[in-house]
Amino acid sequence: MEEMTCPVTGCMIWSPIIKNEKFSRYLSDFRELNLLGKGAFGCAYKCQHKIDQNFYAIKMVPIGGLNKMSFETVIK
């Protein structure tokens, strides 16, 4: 599996070099259907759970978060 980045911030969401104990269940348990929205803190996707077939809205927040300047801009 290849590296995933947030389409809004460009921050890494997942990388194959991340150790297994930090592996996101999002990648193995859900099918991403479509983008619901995006903002300063990440993107929200409509997903379907592969086992229970229920639909969920999942927010993906970039690893590393925002720097101090970006955070202060967002809260204003």
GUMAR-705138 format. One record per residue (C-alpha): residue in three letters; y negated, x negated, z negated. Coordinates in steps of 0.05 Angstrom, whole numbers, plus 5000, padded with zeros to 4 digits. Each point is the difference from the previous one (the first is absolute). Layout:
<nodes>
ALAYXZ;...
</nodes>
This chain:
<nodes>
MET500050005000;GLU493149745017;GLU493749954958;MET496050654989;THR492550034993;CYS495350574981;PRO496450255063;VAL493550104961;THR499349374959;GLY504749535038;CYS503149804933;MET507449844997;ILE504250594974;TRP506849685009;SER502649335024;PRO507149745009;ILE498049414956;ILE498950454939;LYS505749914951;ASN505450544997;GLU498050234930;LYS493250205029;PHE503150385059;SER496850685010;ARG504650605001;TYR495250315049;LEU503149595056;SER507250184984;ASP499350724974;PHE494850335044;ARG498550155073;GLU492649945014;LEU497950615042;ASN492449965008;LEU493649754969;LEU496650524955;GLY493849614984;LYS497049334985;GLY494749734954;ALA497549404961;PHE506349964957;GLY505250075054;CYS503550515045;ALA503950644985;TYR506050195043;LYS504250625007;CYS507249764990;GLN506950304996;HIS505149764949;LYS506349775037;ILE504750304948;ASP496950654973;GLN496250155065;ASN493950224960;PHE493049835024;TYR495349564960;ALA493049725006;ILE500349264984;LYS493949574989;MET500649275020;VAL495349544962;PRO499349295027;ILE503149434960;GLY494549614967;GLY495250584999;LEU492649945013;ASN495549424983;LYS494550124948;MET494650115052;SER504150535038;PHE501850354935;GLU492850054978;THR498050285069;VAL505450544996;ILE498150244930;LYS492750095018;
</nodes>
